[in-house]
Protein backbone atom coordinates (compact mmCIF):
# COMPACT_ATOMS: atom_id res chain seq x y z
CA UNK A 1 0.00 0.00 0.00
CA UNK A 2 3.01 2.30 0.34
CA UNK A 3 3.62 2.27 -3.40
CA UNK A 4 1.42 3.53 -6.22
CA UNK A 5 -0.13 0.13 -6.98
CA UNK A 6 -3.34 -1.83 -7.45
CA UNK A 7 -4.88 -5.14 -6.38
CA UNK A 8 -7.93 -6.77 -7.93
CA UNK A 9 -10.71 -9.02 -6.66
CA UNK A 10 -12.86 -11.01 -9.15
CA UNK A 11 -16.59 -11.24 -8.50
CA UNK A 12 -18.34 -14.60 -8.38
CA UNK A 13 -22.14 -14.38 -8.42
CA UNK A 14 -24.00 -11.08 -8.28
CA UNK A 15 -24.96 -8.49 -5.72
CA UNK A 16 -24.24 -5.04 -4.32
CA UNK A 17 -20.95 -4.01 -2.71
CA UNK A 18 -21.74 -2.95 0.86
CA UNK A 19 -18.27 -2.78 2.34
CA UNK A 20 -14.53 -3.29 1.98
CA UNK A 21 -11.64 -3.55 4.40
CA UNK A 22 -7.87 -3.67 4.32
CA UNK A 23 -5.52 -5.04 6.98
CA UNK A 24 -1.85 -4.03 7.07
CA UNK A 25 1.15 -6.35 7.34
CA UNK A 26 3.19 -3.54 8.97
CA UNK A 27 2.71 0.02 10.15
CA UNK A 28 2.99 2.80 7.57
CA UNK A 29 4.82 6.09 8.06
CA UNK A 30 5.28 9.49 6.41
CA UNK A 31 1.68 10.15 5.42
CA UNK A 32 -1.76 8.58 5.27
CA UNK A 33 -2.36 6.35 2.26
CA UNK A 34 -5.54 6.46 0.22
CA UNK A 35 -7.15 3.47 -1.47
CA UNK A 36 -9.79 4.08 -4.13
CA UNK A 37 -12.14 1.13 -4.64
CA UNK A 38 -13.32 1.02 -8.26
CA UNK A 39 -15.42 -0.96 -10.70
CA UNK A 40 -13.94 0.00 -14.05
CA UNK A 41 -13.61 3.78 -14.03
CA UNK A 42 -16.41 4.22 -11.45
CA UNK A 43 -15.51 4.88 -7.80
CA UNK A 44 -17.34 2.71 -5.28
CA UNK A 45 -15.66 4.24 -2.24
CA UNK A 46 -12.40 5.12 -0.52
CA UNK A 47 -10.32 3.74 2.34
CA UNK A 48 -7.97 6.03 4.28
CA UNK A 49 -5.06 4.26 5.95
CA UNK A 50 -3.90 6.51 8.77
CA UNK A 51 -0.19 6.31 9.47
CA UNK A 52 -0.45 7.59 13.07
CA UNK A 53 -0.63 4.53 15.30
CA UNK A 54 -0.76 2.04 12.43
CA UNK A 55 0.81 -1.37 12.97
CA UNK A 56 0.65 -4.91 11.66
CA UNK A 57 -2.97 -5.99 11.98
CA UNK A 58 -4.46 -2.47 11.67
CA UNK A 59 -7.80 -2.66 9.86
CA UNK A 60 -9.40 0.17 7.89
CA UNK A 61 -12.91 0.28 6.35
CA UNK A 62 -14.27 1.78 3.15
CA UNK A 63 -16.45 4.88 3.08
CA UNK A 64 -19.03 4.26 0.33
CA UNK A 65 -19.50 7.04 -2.21
CA UNK A 66 -20.88 5.23 -5.26
CA UNK A 67 -24.56 4.85 -6.01
CA UNK A 68 -26.19 1.43 -5.71
CA UNK A 69 -26.07 1.17 -9.52
CA UNK A 70 -22.29 1.73 -9.46
CA UNK A 71 -21.91 -0.76 -6.57
CA UNK A 72 -23.93 -3.48 -8.34
CA UNK A 73 -21.66 -6.32 -9.46
CA UNK A 74 -22.11 -9.50 -11.47
CA UNK A 75 -20.17 -12.66 -12.18
CA UNK A 76 -16.96 -11.78 -14.02
CA UNK A 77 -16.70 -8.16 -12.83
CA UNK A 78 -13.40 -7.14 -11.27
CA UNK A 79 -13.05 -4.68 -8.38
CA UNK A 80 -9.82 -2.67 -8.16
CA UNK A 81 -8.18 -1.41 -4.96
CA UNK A 82 -5.96 1.45 -6.18
CA UNK A 83 -3.38 2.82 -3.70
CA UNK A 84 -2.08 6.37 -4.07
CA UNK A 85 1.25 5.29 -2.55
CA UNK A 86 1.42 8.38 -0.33
CA UNK A 87 2.83 6.60 2.73
CA UNK A 88 6.28 5.14 3.22
CA UNK A 89 7.55 1.94 4.86
CA UNK A 90 6.68 -1.21 2.96
CA UNK A 91 3.38 -2.74 4.04
CA UNK A 92 1.29 -5.33 2.24
CA UNK A 93 -2.46 -4.80 2.33
CA UNK A 94 -4.85 -7.75 2.42
CA UNK A 95 -8.24 -6.78 1.04
CA UNK A 96 -11.76 -8.00 1.76
CA UNK A 97 -14.84 -7.06 -0.26
CA UNK A 98 -18.32 -7.46 1.24
CA UNK A 99 -21.10 -8.14 -1.29
CA UNK A 100 -24.79 -8.56 -0.44
CA UNK A 101 -26.14 -11.19 -2.83
CA UNK A 102 -29.16 -10.30 -4.93
C-alpha positions, 0 to 999 in steps of 0.5 A, a space after each residue: 500500500 506504500 507504493 502507487 499500486 493496485 490489487 484486484 478481486 474477481 466477482 463470483 455471483 452477483 450483488 451489491 458491494 456494501 463494504 470493503 476492508 484492508 488489513 496491514 502487514 506492517 505500520 505505515 509512516 510518512 503520510 496517510 495512504 488512500 485506497 480508491 475502490 473502483 469498478 472499471 472507471 467508477 468509484 465505489 468508495 475510498 479507504 484512508 489508511 492513517 499512518 499515526 498509530 498504524 501497525 501490523 494488523 491495523 484494519 481500515 474500512 471503506 467509506 461508500 461514495 458510489 450509487 447502488 447502480 455503481 456498486 452493483 456487481 455481477 459474475 466476471 466483474 473485477 473490483 480494483 483497490 488502487 493505492 495512491 502510494 502516499 505513505 512510506 515503509 513497505 506494508 502489504 495490504 490484504 483486502 476483503 470485499 463485502 457483497 450482499 447477494 441479490 
